[in-house]
């Protein structure tokens, strides 16, 4: 037992740094490295010059930022993503949905003969012809106002400039996996090393999965709050952006049929999101009321 215990203990200890190393690689190495092709996933369409200029304008508004290195790209997903951080040597990659790069209907039509919609999984993907009633409706719902784009861009910049958002997953993993190590030692005494290692790994993965979903919800709420507090334009842009997203989701639900009904509610909330869009709208309106009340009191 001592031999098996030692081997499996080393196996679990070797398992602990896998996630932090992978996290640093995915967020820190997104250039031309050969291995980066495994995990770097970008849209084949280049972001528009207008979107790049908008990012520059929003960065200039950040008072707590001296100099930042960043790269703007597009994603085929409906949600924007941030990799790295503005405070890191390698900078941050800001991935925005294609709709932020669309300035007019004609630009949208030139992006391709067909548009594809999905729920983040290739098996749900459906092609929609641009020159069709469904295509026309999809194009109109993809378009965003300038204030909605500003909100989305500034929100991602707030995330990219947060050391808390960047470091929390690594600290959480080490905390949960350390508890898992204690579970391993405890179970090994009476259940054997094999049961112990499976229990420890299972606990670590399940615990971190639960943390990740809760943390994504917390990050979403806090980024929304930080952004709308910057001014009336961002508040209006937030409501516009989220309402537009719900409207687009309702069309995607219709286009995808049965699969869409399983993943998107009739109101347009995506069941994949950690926080429903309708909840985010209510919370933003609550923030607006509190800001108005505080302004009146002062």
C-alpha positions as CSV (number, residue, x, y, z in Angstrom):
1,X,0.0,0.0,0.0
2,X,2.8,2.4,0.8
3,X,4.2,2.0,-2.7
4,X,0.8,2.6,-4.3
5,X,0.1,5.5,-1.9
6,X,3.4,7.2,-2.8
7,X,2.8,6.8,-6.6
8,X,-0.8,8.1,-6.5
9,X,0.2,10.9,-4.2
10,X,2.8,12.0,-6.7
11,X,0.2,11.6,-9.4
12,X,-2.2,14.0,-7.7
13,X,0.5,16.5,-6.9
14,X,1.5,16.4,-10.5
15,X,-2.2,17.0,-11.4
16,X,-2.4,20.3,-9.4
17,X,-0.3,22.6,-11.6
18,X,-1.8,21.4,-14.9
19,X,-4.6,24.0,-14.9
20,X,-2.5,27.0,-13.8
21,X,0.1,26.2,-16.5
22,X,-2.6,25.8,-19.1
23,X,-4.3,29.0,-18.0
24,X,-1.1,31.0,-18.3
25,X,-0.4,29.5,-21.7
26,X,-3.8,30.3,-23.1
27,X,-3.8,33.8,-21.8
28,X,-0.2,34.7,-22.2
29,X,0.9,33.1,-25.5
30,X,-1.5,34.0,-28.3
31,X,0.9,35.0,-31.0
32,X,2.5,33.0,-33.8
33,X,3.7,30.2,-31.6
34,X,3.1,26.8,-33.2
35,X,1.4,25.4,-30.1
36,X,-1.0,28.3,-29.9
37,X,-2.9,27.1,-32.9
38,X,-4.3,24.4,-30.6
39,X,-6.3,26.8,-28.4
40,X,-6.4,30.1,-30.2
41,X,-9.8,30.4,-31.9
42,X,-10.6,33.6,-33.8
43,X,-13.0,34.5,-36.6
44,X,-11.5,34.5,-40.0
45,X,-13.0,38.0,-40.5
46,X,-10.8,41.0,-39.5
47,X,-12.3,43.6,-37.2
48,X,-13.3,46.9,-38.9
49,X,-11.2,50.0,-38.6
50,X,-14.2,51.7,-36.9
51,X,-14.1,49.0,-34.1
52,X,-10.4,49.4,-33.6
53,X,-10.8,53.2,-33.4
54,X,-13.6,52.7,-30.8
55,X,-11.4,50.5,-28.7
56,X,-8.6,53.2,-28.8
57,X,-11.1,55.9,-27.8
58,X,-12.4,53.9,-24.9
59,X,-8.9,53.1,-23.7
60,X,-8.1,56.8,-23.7
61,X,-11.0,57.3,-21.2
62,X,-9.5,54.9,-18.7
63,X,-7.8,57.1,-16.1
64,X,-6.1,54.3,-14.2
65,X,-4.2,53.0,-17.2
66,X,-0.8,54.4,-18.3
67,X,0.1,52.3,-21.3
68,X,-1.6,49.2,-22.6
69,X,-0.7,46.5,-25.2
70,X,-3.8,44.9,-26.8
71,X,-5.0,43.1,-29.8
72,X,-8.5,43.3,-31.2
73,X,-10.0,40.3,-32.9
74,X,-13.5,38.9,-33.7
75,X,-15.1,35.7,-32.4
76,X,-17.9,33.7,-34.0
77,X,-19.5,33.3,-30.6
78,X,-22.2,35.7,-29.4
79,X,-20.4,36.7,-26.2
80,X,-17.2,38.8,-26.1
81,X,-14.1,37.3,-24.6
82,X,-10.9,38.6,-22.9
83,X,-7.6,36.8,-22.8
84,X,-4.6,38.1,-20.9
85,X,-4.6,41.5,-19.3
86,X,-3.8,45.1,-20.1
87,X,-1.4,45.1,-17.1
88,X,0.7,42.1,-18.5
89,X,3.8,42.4,-20.7
90,X,2.1,40.4,-23.5
91,X,-1.1,42.6,-23.1
92,X,-4.6,41.5,-23.7
93,X,-6.6,40.1,-26.6
94,X,-10.1,41.5,-26.9
95,X,-12.4,39.3,-28.9
96,X,-15.7,40.9,-29.9
97,X,-18.7,39.3,-31.6
98,X,-18.9,39.9,-35.3
99,X,-21.9,42.3,-34.8
100,X,-19.6,44.9,-33.2
101,X,-17.7,45.1,-36.4
102,X,-20.8,45.7,-38.6
103,X,-21.4,49.3,-39.4
104,X,-24.2,49.0,-42.0
105,X,-26.3,46.5,-43.8
106,X,-24.1,46.5,-46.9
107,X,-21.0,45.7,-44.8
108,X,-22.9,42.8,-43.3
109,X,-23.9,41.4,-46.7
110,X,-20.3,41.6,-47.9
111,X,-19.1,39.4,-45.0
112,X,-20.3,36.4,-46.9
113,X,-23.0,34.8,-48.9
114,X,-24.3,33.0,-45.8
115,X,-24.5,33.7,-42.2
116,X,-24.2,30.9,-39.6
117,X,-26.0,30.9,-36.2
118,X,-25.4,28.4,-33.4
119,X,-25.4,27.9,-29.7
120,X,-21.7,27.6,-29.3
121,X,-21.7,24.0,-30.6
122,X,-21.1,23.0,-34.2
123,X,-23.9,20.4,-34.1
124,X,-26.4,23.3,-33.6
125,X,-25.0,25.4,-36.5
126,X,-27.5,26.5,-39.2
127,X,-26.8,28.5,-42.3
128,X,-29.0,31.4,-43.1
129,X,-29.0,32.9,-46.6
130,X,-28.4,36.6,-46.5
131,X,-30.8,37.2,-49.5
132,X,-33.8,35.7,-47.7
133,X,-36.5,37.0,-45.3
134,X,-34.7,35.2,-42.4
135,X,-31.4,36.7,-43.5
136,X,-32.8,40.2,-43.7
137,X,-34.3,39.9,-40.2
138,X,-31.1,38.4,-38.8
139,X,-29.0,41.3,-40.3
140,X,-31.3,43.9,-38.8
141,X,-31.1,42.3,-35.4
142,X,-27.3,42.0,-35.6
143,X,-26.9,45.8,-36.0
144,X,-26.0,47.7,-32.8
145,X,-26.1,51.4,-31.9
146,X,-23.0,53.4,-31.2
147,X,-23.8,53.6,-27.5
148,X,-24.3,49.8,-27.3
149,X,-21.0,49.2,-28.9
150,X,-19.3,51.6,-26.5
151,X,-20.8,49.8,-23.5
152,X,-19.6,46.4,-24.8
153,X,-16.1,47.7,-25.6
154,X,-15.7,49.5,-22.3
155,X,-17.0,46.6,-20.3
156,X,-14.4,44.2,-21.8
157,X,-11.7,46.8,-21.1
158,X,-12.8,46.9,-17.5
159,X,-12.4,43.1,-17.4
160,X,-9.0,43.2,-19.2
161,X,-7.7,45.8,-16.7
162,X,-8.7,43.8,-13.6
163,X,-6.0,41.8,-11.8
164,X,-8.8,40.3,-9.6
165,X,-10.6,38.8,-12.6
166,X,-7.4,37.5,-14.0
167,X,-5.9,35.9,-10.9
168,X,-9.0,34.6,-9.1
169,X,-9.3,31.4,-11.1
170,X,-5.7,30.4,-10.3
171,X,-6.0,31.1,-6.6
172,X,-9.3,29.3,-6.5
173,X,-7.8,26.2,-8.2
174,X,-4.9,26.0,-5.8
175,X,-7.3,26.4,-2.8
176,X,-9.7,23.7,-4.1
177,X,-6.9,21.3,-5.1
178,X,-5.2,21.8,-1.7
179,X,-8.5,20.7,0.0
180,X,-8.5,17.8,-2.4
181,X,-5.1,16.8,-1.2
182,X,-6.4,16.7,2.3
183,X,-9.3,14.6,1.1
184,X,-6.7,12.2,-0.6
185,X,-4.8,11.8,2.7
186,X,-7.9,11.3,4.7
187,X,-9.6,8.7,2.5
188,X,-6.3,6.8,1.8
189,X,-6.1,5.8,5.5
190,X,-9.3,3.8,5.4
191,X,-10.4,3.5,1.8
192,X,-7.1,2.9,0.0
193,X,-5.1,5.1,-2.3
194,X,-7.1,4.4,-5.5
195,X,-10.4,5.5,-3.9
196,X,-8.5,8.4,-2.4
197,X,-7.1,9.7,-5.7
198,X,-10.4,9.4,-7.6
199,X,-12.2,11.2,-4.8
200,X,-9.6,14.0,-4.6
201,X,-9.6,14.5,-8.4
202,X,-13.4,14.3,-8.6
203,X,-13.8,16.8,-5.7
204,X,-11.3,19.2,-7.3
205,X,-12.9,19.2,-10.7
206,X,-16.4,19.4,-9.4
207,X,-15.5,22.2,-6.9
208,X,-13.7,24.2,-9.5
209,X,-16.5,23.8,-12.0
210,X,-18.9,25.2,-9.5
211,X,-16.6,28.0,-8.6
212,X,-16.1,28.9,-12.3
213,X,-19.8,29.3,-13.0
214,X,-20.3,31.4,-9.8
215,X,-17.3,33.5,-10.6
216,X,-18.4,34.1,-14.2
217,X,-21.7,35.4,-12.8
218,X,-19.9,37.6,-10.3
219,X,-17.6,38.9,-13.0
220,X,-20.5,39.7,-15.3
221,X,-22.3,41.6,-12.6
222,X,-19.3,43.6,-11.5
223,X,-18.2,44.5,-15.0
224,X,-21.7,45.7,-15.8
225,X,-21.8,47.8,-12.7
226,X,-18.3,49.3,-13.2
227,X,-19.2,50.2,-16.8
228,X,-22.6,51.8,-16.3
229,X,-21.3,53.9,-13.4
230,X,-19.0,55.7,-15.8
231,X,-21.8,57.7,-17.3
232,X,-25.3,58.0,-18.8
233,X,-24.1,57.0,-22.2
234,X,-22.9,53.6,-20.9
235,X,-26.1,53.1,-19.0
236,X,-28.2,53.7,-22.1
237,X,-25.8,51.6,-24.2
238,X,-26.0,48.7,-21.7
239,X,-29.8,48.5,-21.9
240,X,-29.7,48.9,-25.6
241,X,-27.1,46.2,-26.0
242,X,-28.8,43.7,-23.7
243,X,-32.3,44.2,-25.2
244,X,-30.8,43.8,-28.7
245,X,-29.2,40.6,-27.6
246,X,-32.5,39.2,-26.3
247,X,-34.2,40.1,-29.5
248,X,-31.4,38.4,-31.5
249,X,-31.6,35.3,-29.3
250,X,-35.4,35.0,-30.0
251,X,-34.7,34.9,-33.7
252,X,-31.9,32.4,-33.2
253,X,-34.3,30.2,-31.1
254,X,-36.7,30.3,-34.1
255,X,-34.1,29.5,-36.7
256,X,-32.6,26.6,-34.7
257,X,-36.0,25.1,-34.0
258,X,-36.0,22.3,-31.4
259,X,-32.4,22.8,-30.4
260,X,-32.9,26.5,-29.9
261,X,-36.0,26.0,-27.7
262,X,-33.9,23.8,-25.4
263,X,-31.2,26.5,-25.0
264,X,-33.1,29.8,-25.3
265,X,-36.3,30.9,-23.5
266,X,-39.2,32.5,-25.2
267,X,-38.2,35.9,-23.8
268,X,-34.6,35.6,-25.3
269,X,-32.6,34.5,-22.2
270,X,-29.8,32.0,-23.0
271,X,-29.8,29.1,-20.6
272,X,-26.0,28.8,-21.2
273,X,-25.3,32.3,-19.7
274,X,-24.4,32.3,-15.9
275,X,-26.8,35.2,-15.5
276,X,-30.0,35.6,-17.6
277,X,-29.9,38.8,-19.8
278,X,-33.2,39.9,-18.3
279,X,-31.7,39.7,-14.8
280,X,-28.8,41.8,-15.9
281,X,-31.2,44.5,-17.3
282,X,-33.1,44.6,-14.0
283,X,-29.9,44.9,-12.0
284,X,-28.6,47.7,-14.3
285,X,-31.9,49.6,-13.9
286,X,-31.6,49.2,-10.2
287,X,-28.1,50.7,-10.3
288,X,-29.5,53.6,-12.3
289,X,-32.2,54.2,-9.8
290,X,-29.6,54.2,-6.9
291,X,-27.3,56.6,-8.8
292,X,-30.2,59.0,-9.4
293,X,-31.3,58.8,-5.8
294,X,-27.7,59.4,-4.5
295,X,-27.5,62.4,-6.9
296,X,-30.7,63.9,-5.6
297,X,-29.6,63.4,-2.0
298,X,-26.3,65.1,-2.6
